[in-house]
Amino acid sequence: MCVMVQYLGRNKVESEHMAYTQNPHMPKVRQQVADMVRRGYTPTETGRRFGVGSSTICKWVKKAEKYGYHPIPTLSSKPKHHPKELSDEKIRAIVNKRFEHNRCSEVVHRELLNQEIKVSISSVKRTLDRRGLLKKRSPWKRYHPHVDRPYPLKAGDLVQLDTIHIMTGEKTRLYVFVLLDVYSRWVYAKAYEKMNSAQTVEFVLEAQREADFHFNMLQSDHGPEFGKWFVERIKKSHRYTRIGKPNDNAHVERFNRTIQEECLDHVPRNVEKINLALKEYLNYYNTERLHMGISFFAPIQLLNHVQAID
């Protein structure tokens, strides 16, 4: 800037590459400009000397007349209002939807669209981020190596099993058996006071009665509840995950975290009360809760959609 050459001399190079709003010398320069005009110089003459347009000189002089002939600070040129800024109603809708089920921004966006609240995904993320509510992906997930798994082509082709252990005392615990269909994300879960192969068989058969599709292949880890006795009596195809490879059962492992965060952590550690809560939560999960992994369908919605196409 020529104005910096006029005023700074030895700091010429530094000033030429400095952003206008960040230049600490500009308030003093504006004061000098206003003083010159007050002494009788015209805006055009002053502008030639400082390398600034006459319209800018006039603005600086008006500020000096209004606020006084002292260094004039650089004010932000950011507009106070944006023509496309979100209304307060939309902001409240975004925040309330985030708190309602503690879902990520993509799901919040889709649920708002389903309610005919038109807002972009970038606006949802920006609104949540400004309020410290944006769920950010863990770097661990981005760099975790890919593991080949059986690819289900229809519901029941791959059904994963697992067990959640819940401590109820120093040496006592109860168990929540979990079953998840990888294709549709349909889930079933139930709490028991004991964990053994007989209990697991009972659970799987009960889940089969609840499901509208047949379980063609079961998959579990090597827990004792999924041992030889279970495999012989379940009378269904079964495969084990690789030892030390929990990612083979990734879908049900991720659901375990979800069900604990959204349901089990908020229920007294009692089998009867847990099962009552699970009944309500599973109905919500299977019929209403949107899933990014299945194109923002709920499990039952996806199953009905596929059935309608067939």
JOZI-V546079 format. One record per run of one state. SS is the DSSP state (@ for helix, = for strand, . for the rest). FROM is the first residue (numbers start at 0). TO is the last residue. Records with the same first field share a line. If there is no record, write none. Layout:
# JOZI-V546079
SS=FROM-TO  FROM-TO
This chain:
# JOZI-V546079
.=0-0  16-18  22-24  38-41  50-52  67-86  101-103  114-119  130-137  143-157  167-171  181-185  192-195  210-215  220-222  226-226  234-235  240-244  262-262  266-269  287-289  294-295  297-297  309-309
@=1-15  19-21  25-37  42-49  53-66  87-100  104-113  120-129  138-142  196-209  223-225  227-233  245-261  263-265  270-286  291-293  298-308
==158-166  172-180  186-191  216-219  236-239  290-290  296-296
